[in-house]
Amino acid sequence: WQPFEYEKDGQADGITPDVIRAIGEDTGIQFHFVLTPSTQDVYAGAGRDTEDTVMAVSYDYLWANDHDLFVTQPYVGGSAMRVTKRPGAEVKRVAVVKDGYLANEIKKTYPELTQIPCLTFEECMQAVKKGTADCVFLNYYQASYYRAASEYADFNYQPDENIVQNI
């Protein structure tokens, strides 16, 4: 979930792991990062141990409750960005991370869109690139991350104030 959390050289990397590491240094708490291949695997494993913590979670009590999670106050947030290959593209199919928060919000806000389930946001971006999806919704920080990548620099990134995601 670049830039928030991802695997780099077999280690947890990104904004959230950096925040967690800083908390550990300040408090003396030792954190052990467990990498999973998908969002579904994160939620399937959470709660099996009283010490389990899921790092970056959308700040929505109802969504968290449906996934048996408790949430802390958000550390970052903003409007979602609608990403298409070109400006003014017709949007009928949206790539979503299966069981993810944005998939749920898109279903409520844009029920007319057909969801194309993916395992990761990178897969969502590839679906738009290949044309199997017309768009993907990302939070502002993810959109900035992908916009900086040459592969996606020519895509159209537009704010969508109907969906807000706090992390």
Secondary structure, 3 states (H helix, E strand, C coil): CCCCCEEECCEEECHHHHHHHHHHHHHCCCCCCCCCCCHHHHHHHCCCCCCCCCCCCCCCHHHHHHCCCCCCCCCCEEEEEEEECCCCCCCCEEEEECCCHHHHHHHHHCCCCEEEEECCHHHHHHHHHHCCCCEEEEEHHHHHHHHCCHHHCCCEEEEEEEEEEEC
